């Protein structure tokens, strides 16, 4: 009951959209920080970020490359099977 009285009192003083807008503006404003990041910590952070980006790239490349590689191998085998040759005879003919 007491909390309801407080909510009603605050709601009468400040409309809800205005209070939400004011809270967003206060949160988005610049806040001065009394902090210093030295060159060692900065380089470590940059190196970690680059390693993370590289790991994600390698993961995606590997995730895409091996199924494509398997499809190409199957396709090459089916073409060779239809032609009645094998991969070894094809390479031996090219060497002559």
KAKA-V500039 format. One record per residue. N is the residue number from 0. RES is the residue in three letters. PHI is phi in whole degrees, 0 to 359 (none if undefined). OMEGA is omega in whole degrees, 0 to 359 (999 if undefined). Layout:
# KAKA-V500039
N;RES;PHI;OMEGA
N;RES;PHI;OMEGA
This chain:
# KAKA-V500039
0;UNK;none;181
1;UNK;296;180
2;UNK;295;179
3;UNK;295;179
4;UNK;295;179
5;UNK;294;180
6;UNK;300;179
7;UNK;295;180
8;UNK;295;180
9;UNK;291;180
10;UNK;296;178
11;UNK;286;182
12;UNK;284;184
13;UNK;232;177
14;UNK;297;185
15;UNK;300;180
16;UNK;299;179
17;UNK;293;180
18;UNK;295;179
19;UNK;293;178
20;UNK;297;179
21;UNK;296;180
22;UNK;295;179
23;UNK;293;180
24;UNK;297;180
25;UNK;295;181
26;UNK;290;182
27;UNK;273;181
28;UNK;290;180
29;UNK;289;179
30;UNK;236;179
31;UNK;292;179
32;UNK;245;177
33;UNK;267;184
34;UNK;220;178
35;UNK;226;175
36;UNK;251;181
37;UNK;288;182
38;UNK;296;180
39;UNK;294;180
40;UNK;292;179
41;UNK;295;178
42;UNK;294;177
43;UNK;295;179
44;UNK;295;179
45;UNK;295;178
46;UNK;297;178
47;UNK;295;179
48;UNK;296;179
49;UNK;296;178
50;UNK;295;178
51;UNK;295;178
52;UNK;297;179
53;UNK;295;179
54;UNK;296;178
55;UNK;295;179
56;UNK;297;180
57;UNK;294;178
58;UNK;298;181
59;UNK;294;180
60;UNK;297;179
61;UNK;292;180
62;UNK;295;179
63;UNK;270;188
64;UNK;290;186
65;UNK;294;174
66;UNK;296;177
67;UNK;294;179
68;UNK;298;179
69;UNK;295;178
70;UNK;297;180
71;UNK;295;180
72;UNK;294;178
73;UNK;296;181
74;UNK;295;179
75;UNK;295;179
76;UNK;292;180
77;UNK;291;177
78;UNK;294;179
79;UNK;293;180
80;UNK;293;178
81;UNK;294;181
82;UNK;282;179
83;UNK;83;179
84;UNK;241;174
85;UNK;248;182
86;UNK;295;182
87;UNK;290;180
88;UNK;291;179
89;UNK;294;180
90;UNK;287;178
91;UNK;292;179
92;UNK;292;181
93;UNK;289;182
94;UNK;286;184
95;UNK;279;999
